[in-house]
Amino acid sequence: MNDSIDTISQNIMTAYIAQMQSGMKISKIISEHNNDLDELSGDDIICGLIYRLMIPMTNSEMVESLEEAGKIMNPEESSSDEEYDAVEETYKKPEIRRKIKTNTCNCDVCSRVRECLINFKDYEPKDELAQRFKDSINETCEIHKIYVI
């Protein structure tokens, strides 16, 4: 019984990580289409996660994201020897609330992000995992005093 619970828990965690990983890919696209910045911002990340919550992955995106999540969940099976440099955190939580920032690019992804932002507040997740994902986004926005349109 415990093995089946562990397997179910691992599968849920893998799906959640896959969702996050795919959202980060969207965040990178949003950031690259923003001519004002040279780095990924917190707003880009939130926009990417909202997009991924509301726009279903294609089959190929799902397979790729699940493979990446599997590597994260089982690092000993990964052939990658990537090392990450420690970066000093310079972020300070804002004192006042502000609206989330997005770019003005008119490509399909960026346009859909803006559409998702408009509809995010009223979006009803279809399952418990999606609800947890939305709750995480809302909590992050609340902590960092960001409001979505």
N, C-alpha and C positions, 0 to 999 in steps of 0.2 A: 504494500500500500504506500509506504513512504517513497519507494522508487518512482511510482507513478505520479505522486505529488511533486517530487523533485523534477521529473521530466516536464510536467505541466508548467511548473514555475519557471523552468529554464526556457521553455518554448515561449511563454508570455514575455519574459525578459528579452529574449532574442527578437521577438516581434517589435517590442518597444524600442530597442536599440536600432533596429532596422528603420523604423519610422524616423527616429532622431537623425540617423545617418543620412537618410534621403532628404530630410528637411535641411540639413547642413549643406548638401549639394545645391539645393535651391537657393539657400542663403548666399552661397558663393556666386551664383549667377547674378543675383540681385546686386551684390556688391560690385561685381565686375561691370555692371551696366550703369553704375552710379559714377558719373564723371567727377564728382566733387571729392571722393575719398579714395585713398590707396589701400585701405584695409577694411576688413570685415567688421561691421559695427554690431552692437547689441540689437539695434533696430532691424538690421538685415537678418540676424539670426531669428528673431521673433517672427518677422515676416515669412521667412522660409518655413518655420515650424507651423505657422497658421496655414500657409499654402498646402503643406503636406497633410495636415489634418483634414482639410476640406476638399482637396483634389486627390482622388485615388491614384495610386501608382499604377503604371502599366505593368504587364507581366514581366517584361525585361527589367524594369526598375525594381520590381519586387525581388526577383531572383538575385540581382546584383546587390541590393541592400541586405538581403538575408545572408548572402555570402560574407559581406563585410561585417555584419553583426556576429556571425559565427566566428570570424577571426578575432573579434573583440572578446567574445565570450570564452574562446579557447586559444589564448595567445601561444600556448606551446605547440599548437598545430600550424601556426602561421609561419611562413618561411621568411617573413619580413623582419629585418633587424633594425627597424626604424627607431631612432632615438629622438626624444623631444627635448628641446632646450627649455630650461626653466625661464619663464618670463615674469618679471616683476609686475605685480598688479598695480596699476595706477588709477583704477576706476574708483570714483567716490560716488556714493548714492546721492541722487539729487534731492534737493530740499523741497522743490515744488513739482507738481504733476505737469506732464507735458504730453502732447499728442505724438504718436509714433511717426517716425519719419520714413518716407519711402522715396524711390527715385521717380523720374518722369519718363523713363524709357517706355516705348510703345510696343516692345516685343510681346509675344504671347505670354511668356512667364510673368513678366513685370506687370502687364495689364491684368492678368488673372490674380496676381498678388493684391493689387489695389481693390479688385472686386471682392476678394476674400476678406480683406480688412473691413470693407463696408458691411458685409454679411456676418462677420465673426460673432458679434454679440448675440444674434438670434440663431446661430448654428446649433442644431440638436445632434449630438453624436449618436451613432447608430449602435454602439456597443460599449461595454464597460471600459475597454482599453482606450478607445477614442475619448471617452469621457475623462479618464485620468490624464490623457494627453492634453485635453483642453484645460482641465483644472490646473495642470502644471504651468501652462502658458499664462493663464489668468493670475496665478500666484506670483509668477515671475514679474509680470507687468505691475502688479500691486506693490511688490517689494521695491521695485525700481521706479515707481511713480510714473508709469507710462500708461496712457489710455489709448485704446484702439478706437478709431473713428466712431 
